[in-house]
Amino acid sequence: MANTTKLAVIFGIVLVFLQVTCAVSARHAAGTTKFELRQNVPAVMTVNGFQQGEGGGGPASCDGQYHSDEEYVVSLSSEWYAGGARCGKTIRIANSGNLNINAMVVDECAGCDNEVGASIHIWRNFRLDPSLGQADIKWSDLDTSP
């Protein structure tokens, strides 16, 4: 009889162990989408079209959708895009006059370095002429939730 009790206790421990292992694995998987928080990162803002048919590009990498150029949306250089970890996150863009605009990351700018591709709407709200093609900015992470 003592062996049966011992076996039941061992079985109970194994069962608890499996539950703990599953919980740890789920947290680890969610942890793979982390990124280093960035603040006041110098960058070049470029004009990016997010609507279908603009610039020959496809839908946004984050959600597979096209977005209106009247939205506050951006693409980030691959390093900052962080394998999609910033998808749907909000960043703050600051121009040289310290005017700030918040925008959502929806796409990756593959092959770009230190670049934030911004919608026309962002350019207009900074009161910049999109024909300039680029402007010096700084950006910071705002949305840090997983």
DSSP file (Angstrom, degrees, kcal/mol; ACC not computed):
  #  RESIDUE AA STRUCTURE BP1 BP2  ACC     N-H-->O    O-->H-N    N-H-->O    O-->H-N    TCO  KAPPA ALPHA  PHI   PSI    X-CA   Y-CA   Z-CA
    1    1 A M     >        0   0    0      0, 0.0     4,-1.8     0, 0.0     5,-0.2   0.000 360.0 360.0 360.0 -36.4    0.0    0.0    0.0
    2    2 A A  H  >  +     0   0    0      1,-0.2     4,-2.3     2,-0.2     5,-0.2   0.873 360.0  55.0 -61.0 -36.7    2.9    2.3    0.8
    3    3 A N  H  > S+     0   0    0      1,-0.2     4,-2.5     2,-0.2    -1,-0.2   0.877 104.7  53.2 -64.9 -37.6    4.1    2.0   -2.8
    4    4 A T  H  > S+     0   0    0      2,-0.2     4,-2.2     1,-0.2    -1,-0.2   0.915 110.1  47.1 -63.3 -43.7    0.8    3.1   -4.2
    5    5 A T  H  X S+     0   0    0     -4,-1.8     4,-2.2     2,-0.2    -2,-0.2   0.920 112.1  50.2 -63.3 -44.1    0.8    6.2   -2.1
    6    6 A K  H  X S+     0   0    0     -4,-2.3     4,-2.6     1,-0.2    -2,-0.2   0.917 110.4  50.1 -60.7 -43.6    4.3    7.0   -3.1
    7    7 A L  H  X S+     0   0    0     -4,-2.5     4,-2.8     1,-0.2    -1,-0.2   0.885 108.7  52.1 -62.9 -40.1    3.4    6.5   -6.8
    8    8 A A  H  X S+     0   0    0     -4,-2.2     4,-2.3     2,-0.2    -1,-0.2   0.894 110.6  48.2 -64.6 -39.4    0.5    8.8   -6.4
    9    9 A V  H  X S+     0   0    0     -4,-2.2     4,-2.1     2,-0.2    -2,-0.2   0.923 112.8  47.8 -66.4 -44.3    2.7   11.5   -4.9
   10   10 A I  H  X S+     0   0    0     -4,-2.6     4,-2.4     2,-0.2    -2,-0.2   0.920 111.4  50.8 -62.7 -42.9    5.3   11.1   -7.7
   11   11 A F  H  X S+     0   0    0     -4,-2.8     4,-2.3     1,-0.2    -1,-0.2   0.911 109.3  51.4 -60.7 -42.1    2.5   11.2  -10.3
   12   12 A G  H  X S+     0   0    0     -4,-2.3     4,-2.1     1,-0.2    -1,-0.2   0.880 109.7  49.7 -62.4 -38.8    1.2   14.4   -8.7
   13   13 A I  H  X S+     0   0    0     -4,-2.1     4,-2.7     2,-0.2    -2,-0.2   0.910 110.2  50.0 -66.8 -43.0    4.7   16.0   -8.8
   14   14 A V  H  X S+     0   0    0     -4,-2.4     4,-2.3     1,-0.2    -2,-0.2   0.912 110.2  51.0 -62.0 -42.0    5.2   15.1  -12.4
   15   15 A L  H  X S+     0   0    0     -4,-2.3     4,-1.8     2,-0.2    -1,-0.2   0.921 112.1  45.6 -62.7 -44.8    1.8   16.6  -13.3
   16   16 A V  H  X S+     0   0    0     -4,-2.1     4,-2.4     1,-0.2    -1,-0.2   0.903 110.4  55.1 -63.7 -41.5    2.6   19.9  -11.5
   17   17 A F  H  X S+     0   0    0     -4,-2.7     4,-2.5     1,-0.2    -2,-0.2   0.905 106.9  50.1 -59.0 -43.6    6.0   19.9  -13.1
   18   18 A L  H  X S+     0   0    0     -4,-2.3     4,-2.2     2,-0.2    -1,-0.2   0.893 109.8  50.7 -63.3 -40.2    4.4   19.7  -16.6
   19   19 A Q  H  X S+     0   0    0     -4,-1.8     4,-2.0     2,-0.2    -2,-0.2   0.913 111.3  47.7 -64.7 -41.5    2.1   22.5  -15.8
   20   20 A V  H  X S+     0   0    0     -4,-2.4     4,-2.4     1,-0.2    -2,-0.2   0.912 110.0  53.3 -64.2 -42.6    4.9   24.7  -14.6
   21   21 A T  H  X S+     0   0    0     -4,-2.5     4,-2.3     1,-0.2    -2,-0.2   0.905 108.6  49.6 -60.3 -42.4    6.9   23.9  -17.7
   22   22 A C  H  X S+     0   0    0     -4,-2.2     4,-2.1     1,-0.2    -1,-0.2   0.909 110.4  49.9 -63.8 -42.0    4.1   24.9  -20.0
   23   23 A A  H  X S+     0   0    0     -4,-2.0     4,-1.8     1,-0.2    -2,-0.2   0.903 111.6  48.4 -64.7 -41.0    3.6   28.2  -18.2
   24   24 A V  H  X S+     0   0    0     -4,-2.4     4,-2.3     1,-0.2    -1,-0.2   0.907 110.0  52.5 -65.7 -41.5    7.3   29.0  -18.5
   25   25 A S  H  X S+     0   0    0     -4,-2.3     4,-2.3     1,-0.2    -2,-0.2   0.892 107.5  51.6 -62.4 -40.3    7.4   28.1  -22.2
   26   26 A A  H  X S+     0   0    0     -4,-2.1     4,-2.0     1,-0.2    -1,-0.2   0.903 111.1  47.4 -64.7 -41.0    4.4   30.4  -22.9
   27   27 A R  H  X S+     0   0    0     -4,-1.8     4,-1.9     2,-0.2    -2,-0.2   0.901 111.1  51.7 -66.5 -39.2    6.2   33.3  -21.1
   28   28 A H  H  X S+     0   0    0     -4,-2.3     4,-0.7     2,-0.2    -2,-0.2   0.911 108.3  51.2 -63.8 -42.1    9.4   32.6  -23.0
   29   29 A A  H >< S+     0   0    0     -4,-2.3     3,-0.9     1,-0.2    -1,-0.2   0.915 111.6  47.0 -62.5 -42.2    7.6   32.6  -26.4
   30   30 A A  H >< S+     0   0    0     -4,-2.0     3,-1.4     1,-0.2    -1,-0.2   0.842 106.0  61.0 -66.8 -31.6    6.0   36.0  -25.6
   31   31 A G  H >< S+     0   0    0     -4,-1.9     3,-1.3     1,-0.3    -1,-0.2   0.660  85.9  75.4 -69.8 -16.3    9.4   37.3  -24.4
   32   32 A T  T << S+     0   0    0     -3,-0.9    -1,-0.3    -4,-0.7    -2,-0.2   0.644  86.8  62.9 -71.6 -12.2   10.9   36.7  -27.9
   33   33 A T  T <  S+     0   0    0     -3,-1.4    -1,-0.3    -4,-0.2    -2,-0.1   0.196  78.7 119.9 -97.0  17.0    9.1   39.8  -29.2
   34   34 A K    <   -     0   0    0     -3,-1.3     2,-0.3    52,-0.0    51,-0.1  -0.378  40.7-172.1 -76.0 159.3   11.0   42.2  -26.9
   35   35 A F        -     0   0    0    109,-0.1     2,-0.4    50,-0.1    -2,-0.0  -0.976  33.8 -92.4-146.9 158.2   13.1   45.0  -28.2
   36   36 A E        -     0   0    0     -2,-0.3     2,-0.1     1,-0.1    46,-0.0  -0.588  47.1-117.1 -73.1 125.9   15.5   47.5  -26.7
   37   37 A L        -     0   0    0     -2,-0.4     2,-0.4   103,-0.0    -1,-0.1  -0.410  31.8-155.7 -65.3 137.4   13.6   50.7  -25.8
   38   38 A R        -     0   0    0     -2,-0.1   103,-2.9    42,-0.1     2,-0.4  -0.918  11.6-173.1-118.8 142.4   14.9   53.6  -27.8
   39   39 A Q        -     0   0    0     -2,-0.4   101,-0.2   101,-0.2   100,-0.0  -0.998  68.0  -8.8-136.6 132.4   14.7   57.3  -26.8
   40   40 A N  S    S+     0   0    0     -2,-0.4   100,-0.2     1,-0.2    -1,-0.1   0.891  77.1 179.7  51.5  49.8   15.6   60.4  -28.9
   41   41 A V  E     -A  139   0A   0     98,-2.9    98,-1.7    -3,-0.1    -1,-0.2  -0.708  27.6-125.9 -82.9 120.7   17.2   58.3  -31.7
   42   42 A P  E     +A  138   0A   0      0, 0.0     2,-0.3     0, 0.0    96,-0.2  -0.456  46.6 152.8 -65.3 137.0   18.5   60.5  -34.6
   43   43 A A  E     -A  137   0A   0     94,-2.4    94,-2.5    -2,-0.1     2,-0.5  -0.952  46.1-109.1-155.1 170.2   17.0   59.4  -37.9
   44   44 A V  E     -Ab 136 115A   0     70,-2.4    72,-2.5    -2,-0.3     2,-0.5  -0.952  28.6-146.2-107.7 126.3   16.1   60.6  -41.4
   45   45 A M  E     -Ab 135 116A   0     90,-3.5    90,-1.8    -2,-0.5     2,-0.3  -0.821  21.7-176.8 -92.6 129.2   12.3   60.8  -42.1
   46   46 A T  E     -Ab 134 117A   0     70,-2.2    72,-3.2    -2,-0.5     2,-0.4  -0.743  32.6 -96.4-117.4 168.6   11.4   59.9  -45.6
   47   47 A V  E     - b   0 118A   0     86,-0.8     2,-0.4    -2,-0.3    72,-0.2  -0.740  42.8-178.4 -86.9 130.5    8.1   59.9  -47.5
   48   48 A N        -     0   0    0     70,-2.7     2,-0.5    -2,-0.4    72,-0.3  -0.998  19.1-144.3-132.7 131.9    6.4   56.5  -47.7
   49   49 A G        +     0   0    0     -2,-0.4     8,-0.1    70,-0.1     4,-0.1  -0.819  16.0 178.6 -93.5 131.6    3.2   55.6  -49.4
   50   50 A F        +     0   0    0     -2,-0.5    17,-2.5    17,-0.2    10,-0.2   0.408  49.6  99.5-111.8  -1.5    1.1   53.0  -47.6
   51   51 A Q  S >  S-     0   0    0     15,-0.2     3,-1.7     1,-0.1    17,-0.1  -0.525  87.4 -86.7 -86.5 155.5   -1.9   52.9  -50.0
   52   52 A Q  T 3  S+     0   0    0      1,-0.2    -1,-0.1    -2,-0.2     3,-0.1  -0.343 113.2  22.0 -60.3 135.5   -2.3   50.2  -52.6
   53   53 A G  T 3  S+     0   0    0      4,-0.5     2,-0.5     1,-0.3    -1,-0.2   0.378  90.1 126.8  90.1  -4.0   -0.5   51.0  -55.9
   54   54 A E  S X  S-     0   0    0     -3,-1.7     3,-1.4     1,-0.2    -1,-0.3  -0.769  83.6 -14.9 -92.5 126.4    1.9   53.5  -54.4
   55   55 A G  T 3  S-     0   0    0     -2,-0.5    -1,-0.2     1,-0.3     3,-0.1   0.570 106.4 -84.1  66.7   9.7    5.6   53.0  -55.0
   56   56 A G  T 3  S+     0   0    0      1,-0.2    -1,-0.3    -3,-0.2     2,-0.1   0.528  91.1 135.6  73.8   3.7    5.2   49.5  -56.3
   57   57 A G    <   -     0   0    0     -3,-1.4    -4,-0.5     1,-0.1    -1,-0.2  -0.384  48.8-127.3 -83.2 163.7    5.2   48.1  -52.7
   58   58 A G        -     0   0    0      1,-0.3    -1,-0.1    -3,-0.1     3,-0.1  -0.127  47.7 -52.7 -92.4-166.7    2.9   45.5  -51.3
   59   59 A P  S    S-     0   0    0      0, 0.0    -1,-0.3     0, 0.0     7,-0.2  -0.196  76.1 -73.5 -66.2 163.4    0.8   45.6  -48.1
   60   60 A A     >  -     0   0    0      5,-2.8     4,-2.1   -10,-0.2     5,-0.2  -0.265  37.0-130.9 -60.6 142.0    2.4   46.5  -44.8
   61   61 A S  T  4 S+     0   0    0      1,-0.2    46,-0.2     2,-0.2    -1,-0.1   0.825  99.9  57.7 -64.2 -33.8    4.6   43.8  -43.2
   62   62 A C  T  4 S+     0   0    0     44,-2.1    -1,-0.2     1,-0.2    45,-0.1   0.910 128.3   4.5 -69.5 -43.2    2.9   44.0  -39.8
   63   63 A D  T  4 S-     0   0    0     43,-0.5    -2,-0.2     2,-0.2    -1,-0.2   0.395  89.9-118.0-127.1   1.6   -0.7   43.3  -40.7
   64   64 A G  S  < S+     0   0    0     -4,-2.1     2,-0.3     1,-0.2    -3,-0.1   0.708  77.5 117.3  68.6  18.3   -0.7   42.5  -44.5
   65   65 A Q        -     0   0    0     -5,-0.2    -5,-2.8    41,-0.2     2,-0.3  -0.781  65.8-121.5-116.3 158.5   -3.0   45.5  -45.1
   66   66 A Y        -     0   0    0     -2,-0.3     2,-0.3    -7,-0.2   -15,-0.2  -0.688  30.3-150.1 -89.2 154.8   -2.7   48.7  -47.0
   67   67 A H        -     0   0    0    -17,-2.5   -17,-0.2    -2,-0.3     2,-0.1  -0.940  18.1-104.5-128.3 149.8   -3.1   51.9  -45.0
   68   68 A S    >   -     0   0    0     -2,-0.3     3,-1.5     1,-0.1     5,-0.1  -0.421  21.0-131.0 -69.0 143.5   -4.4   55.3  -45.8
   69   69 A D  T 3  S+     0   0    0      1,-0.3    52,-1.6    -2,-0.1    53,-0.2   0.529 106.3  70.5 -70.7  -4.4   -1.9   58.1  -46.3
   70   70 A E  T 3  S+     0   0    0     50,-0.1    -1,-0.3    51,-0.1     2,-0.3   0.259  85.0  88.9 -94.3  10.6   -4.2   60.1  -44.0
   71   71 A E  S <  S-     0   0    0     -3,-1.5     2,-1.4     2,-0.0    51,-0.4  -0.689  88.2-112.8-102.6 160.2   -3.1   57.9  -41.0
   72   72 A Y        +     0   0    0     -2,-0.3    32,-2.7    49,-0.1     2,-0.3  -0.704  65.8 141.6 -89.4  83.3   -0.2   58.4  -38.7
   73   73 A V  E     -c  104   0A   0     -2,-1.4    46,-1.6    30,-0.2     2,-0.3  -0.931  26.5-176.1-129.9 151.5    1.7   55.4  -39.8
   74   74 A V  E     -cD 105 118A   0     30,-2.3    32,-2.7    -2,-0.3    33,-1.2  -0.940  20.2-139.9-140.6 161.1    5.4   54.6  -40.3
   75   75 A S  E     -cD 107 117A   0     42,-2.2    42,-2.1    -2,-0.3     2,-0.3  -0.908  24.5-149.1-113.3 151.3    7.9   52.0  -41.5
   76   76 A L  E     -cD 108 116A   0     31,-1.9    33,-3.3    -2,-0.3    40,-0.2  -0.908  24.8 -96.0-121.5 149.5   11.2   51.5  -39.7
   77   77 A S  E >>  -c  109   0A   0     38,-1.6     4,-2.7    -2,-0.3     3,-0.6  -0.229  48.8-102.3 -52.8 151.5   14.6   50.4  -40.8
   78   78 A S  H 3>>S+     0   0    0     31,-0.9     4,-1.5    34,-0.5     5,-0.6   0.848 120.5  55.2 -51.5 -42.6   15.1   46.7  -40.3
   79   79 A E  H 345S+     0   0    0      1,-0.2    -1,-0.2     2,-0.2     3,-0.1   0.922 115.5  38.2 -58.8 -44.7   17.2   47.1  -37.1
   80   80 A W  H <45S+     0   0    0     -3,-0.6    -1,-0.2     1,-0.2    -2,-0.2   0.804 107.5  63.3 -78.1 -30.2   14.5   49.2  -35.5
   81   81 A Y  H ><>S-     0   0    0     -4,-2.7     5,-1.4     4,-0.1     3,-1.1   0.811  90.5-158.5 -62.3 -30.1   11.7   47.1  -36.8
   82   82 A A  G ><5 -     0   0    0     -4,-1.5     3,-1.5     1,-0.3    -3,-0.1   0.876  62.5 -53.4  55.1  48.2   13.3   44.3  -34.8
   83   83 A G  G 3 <S-     0   0    0     -5,-0.6    -1,-0.3     1,-0.3    -4,-0.1   0.758 110.0 -49.3  63.7  23.7   11.8   41.4  -36.7
   84   84 A G  G X 5S+     0   0    0     -3,-1.1     3,-1.6    -6,-0.2    -1,-0.3   0.427 104.7 126.5  95.4   0.1    8.3   42.8  -36.2
   85   85 A A  T < 5S+     0   0    0     -3,-1.5    -3,-0.2    -4,-0.5   -50,-0.1   0.785  76.2  48.7 -63.4 -26.4    8.6   43.4  -32.5
   86   86 A R  T > <S+     0   0    0     -5,-1.4     3,-2.4    -6,-0.1    19,-0.4   0.414  79.9 132.6 -92.9   3.1    7.5   47.0  -32.9
   87   87 A C  T <  S+     0   0    0     -3,-1.6    19,-0.2    -6,-0.3     3,-0.1  -0.311  81.6   5.8 -55.1 129.6    4.5   46.1  -35.1
   88   88 A G  T 3  S+     0   0    0     17,-2.9    -1,-0.3     1,-0.3     2,-0.1   0.421 102.5 128.9  76.4  -2.2    1.5   48.0  -33.9
   89   89 A K    <   -     0   0    0     -3,-2.4    16,-2.5    16,-0.2     2,-0.4  -0.483  58.1-121.2 -83.8 157.0    3.6   49.9  -31.4
   90   90 A T  E     -E  104   0A   0     14,-0.2    52,-2.4    -2,-0.1    53,-2.1  -0.835  26.7-173.8-100.9 133.5    3.5   53.7  -31.1
   91   91 A I  E     -EF 103 141A   0     12,-2.8    12,-2.6    -2,-0.4     2,-0.5  -0.880  20.2-130.9-118.0 157.0    6.5   55.8  -31.5
   92   92 A R  E     -EF 102 140A   0     48,-2.8    48,-2.0    -2,-0.3     2,-0.5  -0.939  17.7-158.6-108.0 128.1    6.9   59.6  -31.0
   93   93 A I  E     -EF 101 139A   0      8,-3.3     8,-2.4    -2,-0.5     2,-0.4  -0.909   7.6-168.1-106.5 131.4    8.6   61.5  -33.8
   94   94 A A  E     -EF 100 138A   0     44,-3.2    44,-2.0    -2,-0.5     6,-0.2  -0.974   6.5-152.0-121.8 131.4   10.1   64.9  -33.0
   95   95 A N    >   -     0   0    0      4,-2.0     3,-2.0    -2,-0.4    42,-0.1  -0.303  42.4 -87.8 -88.6-178.2   11.3   67.5  -35.5
   96   96 A S  T 3  S+     0   0    0     40,-0.4    41,-0.1     1,-0.3    -1,-0.1   0.737 128.9  56.0 -65.1 -21.7   14.1   70.0  -34.9
   97   97 A G  T 3  S-     0   0    0      2,-0.1    -1,-0.3     0, 0.0     3,-0.1   0.293 118.3-111.5 -91.0   9.9   11.5   72.5  -33.5
   98   98 A N    <   +     0   0    0     -3,-2.0     2,-0.5     1,-0.3    -2,-0.1   0.715  65.3 151.1  64.6  24.9   10.4   69.9  -30.9
   99   99 A L        -     0   0    0     27,-0.1    -4,-2.0     2,-0.0     2,-0.4  -0.758  33.6-151.0 -79.1 131.6    7.0   69.4  -32.4
  100  100 A N  E     - E   0  94A   0     -2,-0.5     2,-0.4    -6,-0.2    -6,-0.2  -0.872  18.8-178.0-113.0 139.6    6.0   65.8  -31.6
  101  101 A I  E     - E   0  93A   0     -8,-2.4    -8,-3.3    -2,-0.4     2,-0.4  -1.000  18.8-140.8-133.0 133.2    3.7   63.5  -33.6
  102  102 A N  E     + E   0  92A   0     -2,-0.4     2,-0.3   -10,-0.2   -10,-0.2  -0.767  26.7 176.3 -92.8 138.4    2.8   60.0  -32.5
  103  103 A A  E     - E   0  91A   0    -12,-2.6   -12,-2.8    -2,-0.4     2,-0.4  -0.973  27.5-120.5-142.3 154.3    2.6   57.3  -35.1
  104  104 A M  E     -cE  73  90A   0    -32,-2.7   -30,-2.3    -2,-0.3     2,-0.5  -0.799  25.5-125.0 -98.3 136.1    2.0   53.5  -35.4
  105  105 A V  E     +c   74   0A   0    -16,-2.5   -17,-2.9    -2,-0.4   -16,-0.2  -0.679  43.6 153.3 -78.6 121.8    4.6   51.2  -36.8
  106  106 A V  E     +     0   0A   0    -32,-2.7   -44,-2.1    -2,-0.5   -43,-0.5   0.471  55.3  29.1-125.7  -8.6    3.0   49.1  -39.6
  107  107 A D  E     -c   75   0A   0    -33,-1.2   -31,-1.9   -46,-0.2     2,-0.4  -0.965  64.2-120.3-153.1 163.6    5.9   48.2  -41.9
  108  108 A E  E     -c   76   0A   0     -2,-0.3     2,-0.9   -33,-0.3   -31,-0.2  -0.876  14.3-146.0-106.5 140.1    9.6   47.5  -42.3
  109  109 A C  E >   -c   77   0A   0    -33,-3.3     3,-1.7    -2,-0.4   -31,-0.9  -0.777  26.2-158.0-102.7  84.8   11.9   49.5  -44.6
  110  110 A A  T 3  S+     0   0    0     -2,-0.9     3,-0.1     1,-0.3   -33,-0.1  -0.407  74.7  18.3 -67.1 135.6   14.1   46.6  -45.7
  111  111 A G  T 3  S+     0   0    0      1,-0.3     2,-0.3    -2,-0.1    -1,-0.3   0.496  98.8 120.6  82.9   3.6   17.5   47.8  -46.9
  112  112 A C    <   -     0   0    0     -3,-1.7   -34,-0.5   -36,-0.1     2,-0.5  -0.741  49.9-150.7 -98.9 148.7   17.1   51.2  -45.2
  113  113 A D  S    S-     0   0    0     -2,-0.3   -69,-0.1     1,-0.2     3,-0.1  -0.981  73.5 -14.3-120.0 130.2   19.5   52.6  -42.5
  114  114 A N  S    S+     0   0    0     -2,-0.5   -70,-2.4     1,-0.2     2,-0.4   0.878  99.9 141.7  52.6  44.7   18.5   55.0  -39.8
  115  115 A E  E     -b   44   0A   0    -72,-0.2   -38,-1.6    -6,-0.1     2,-0.5  -0.948  42.3-167.2-127.0 138.3   15.2   55.7  -41.6
  116  116 A V  E     -bD  45  76A   0    -72,-2.5   -70,-2.2    -2,-0.4     2,-0.7  -0.971  18.0-151.8-117.9 111.0   11.6   56.3  -40.6
  117  117 A G  E     -bD  46  75A   0    -42,-2.1   -42,-2.2    -2,-0.5     2,-0.3  -0.758  22.0-166.9 -85.6 115.8    9.3   56.2  -43.6
  118  118 A A  E     -bD  47  74A   0    -72,-3.2   -70,-2.7    -2,-0.7   -44,-0.2  -0.772  19.9-111.4-111.3 148.5    6.4   58.4  -42.7
  119  119 A S    >>  -     0   0    0    -46,-1.6     4,-1.7    -2,-0.3     3,-0.6  -0.278  34.0-109.1 -66.9 158.6    3.0   58.9  -44.3
  120  120 A I  H 3> S+     0   0    0    -72,-0.3     4,-2.9     1,-0.2     5,-0.2   0.846 118.5  64.5 -56.2 -35.4    2.1   62.1  -46.1
  121  121 A H  H 3> S+     0   0    0    -52,-1.6     4,-2.0   -50,-0.3    -1,-0.2   0.892 102.0  48.0 -58.4 -41.3   -0.2   62.9  -43.2
  122  122 A I  H <> S+     0   0    0     -3,-0.6     4,-1.5   -51,-0.4    -1,-0.2   0.931 110.8  51.0 -65.4 -45.3    2.8   63.1  -40.8
  123  123 A W  H  <>S+     0   0    0     -4,-1.7     5,-2.6     1,-0.2     3,-0.4   0.934 111.0  48.2 -57.3 -47.2    4.7   65.3  -43.2
  124  124 A R  H ><5S+     0   0    0     -4,-2.9     3,-1.3     1,-0.2    -1,-0.2   0.883 108.8  53.5 -63.1 -38.0    1.8   67.7  -43.6
  125  125 A N  H 3<5S+     0   0    0     -4,-2.0    -1,-0.2     1,-0.3    -2,-0.2   0.746 107.7  50.4 -72.5 -21.7    1.3   67.9  -39.8
  126  126 A F  T 3<5S-     0   0    0     -4,-1.5    -1,-0.3    -3,-0.4    -2,-0.2   0.449 116.6-121.5 -84.2  -2.0    4.9   68.8  -39.4
  127  127 A R  T < 5 +     0   0    0     -3,-1.3     2,-0.4    -4,-0.3    -3,-0.2   0.893  64.5 144.4  59.0  43.4    4.2   71.5  -42.0
  128  128 A L      < -     0   0    0     -5,-2.6    -1,-0.2    -6,-0.1    -2,-0.1  -0.860  56.0-119.0-111.3 146.4    6.9   70.0  -44.3
  129  129 A D    >   -     0   0    0     -2,-0.4     3,-2.2     1,-0.1     4,-0.3  -0.753  17.3-147.2 -82.2 117.6    6.8   69.8  -48.1
  130  130 A P  G >  S+     0   0    0      0, 0.0     3,-1.5     0, 0.0   -83,-0.2   0.737  93.1  73.9 -59.3 -21.9    6.9   66.0  -49.0
  131  131 A S  G 3  S+     0   0    0      1,-0.3    -2,-0.0     2,-0.1   -84,-0.0   0.678  78.6  75.1 -68.2 -13.9    8.9   66.9  -52.1
  132  132 A L  G <  S-     0   0    0     -3,-2.2    -1,-0.3     1,-0.1     2,-0.2   0.852  89.2-153.9 -60.8 -33.3   11.9   67.6  -49.8
  133  133 A G    <   +     0   0    0     -3,-1.5   -86,-0.8    -4,-0.3     2,-0.3  -0.033  62.0  31.0  85.7 -33.0   12.1   63.8  -49.6
  134  134 A Q  E     -A   46   0A   0     -2,-0.2     2,-0.3   -88,-0.2   -88,-0.2  -0.996  55.8-176.4-156.5 154.8   13.8   63.7  -46.3
  135  135 A A  E     -A   45   0A   0    -90,-1.8   -90,-3.5    -2,-0.3     2,-0.3  -0.990  33.5-108.7-149.8 145.6   14.0   65.5  -43.0
  136  136 A D  E     +A   44   0A   0     -2,-0.3   -40,-0.4   -92,-0.2     2,-0.3  -0.618  50.2 154.9 -78.1 132.8   16.1   65.1  -39.8
  137  137 A I  E     -A   43   0A   0    -94,-2.5   -94,-2.4    -2,-0.3     2,-0.3  -0.842  35.9-131.8-141.8 176.3   14.1   63.9  -36.8
  138  138 A K  E     -AF  42  94A   0    -44,-2.0   -44,-3.2    -2,-0.3     2,-0.3  -0.980  22.7-162.4-130.4 147.0   14.4   62.0  -33.6
  139  139 A W  E     -AF  41  93A   0    -98,-1.7   -98,-2.9    -2,-0.3     2,-0.3  -0.944   6.0-170.2-131.8 155.6   12.1   59.2  -32.5
  140  140 A S  E     - F   0  92A   0    -48,-2.0   -48,-2.8    -2,-0.3     2,-0.3  -0.987  29.5-108.1-140.9 147.5   11.3   57.4  -29.2
  141  141 A D  E     + F   0  91A   0   -103,-2.9   -50,-0.2    -2,-0.3     3,-0.1  -0.582  37.0 165.4 -71.7 136.1    9.4   54.4  -28.2
  142  142 A L        +     0   0    0    -52,-2.4     2,-0.9    -2,-0.3   -51,-0.2   0.675  63.8  60.0-112.6 -47.2    6.1   55.1  -26.5
  143  143 A D        +     0   0    0    -53,-2.1    -1,-0.2     1,-0.1   -54,-0.0  -0.760  54.2 160.6 -91.8 106.1    4.2   51.8  -26.5
  144  144 A T        +     0   0    0     -2,-0.9    -1,-0.1    -3,-0.1  -109,-0.1   0.305  30.5 121.5-109.2   7.3    6.3   49.3  -24.6
  145  145 A S              0   0    0      1,-0.1    -2,-0.0     0, 0.0     0, 0.0  -0.402 360.0 360.0 -71.5 149.8    3.7   46.7  -23.9
  146  146 A P              0   0    0      0, 0.0    -1,-0.1     0, 0.0  -113,-0.1   0.503 360.0 360.0 -68.0 360.0    4.3   43.2  -25.2
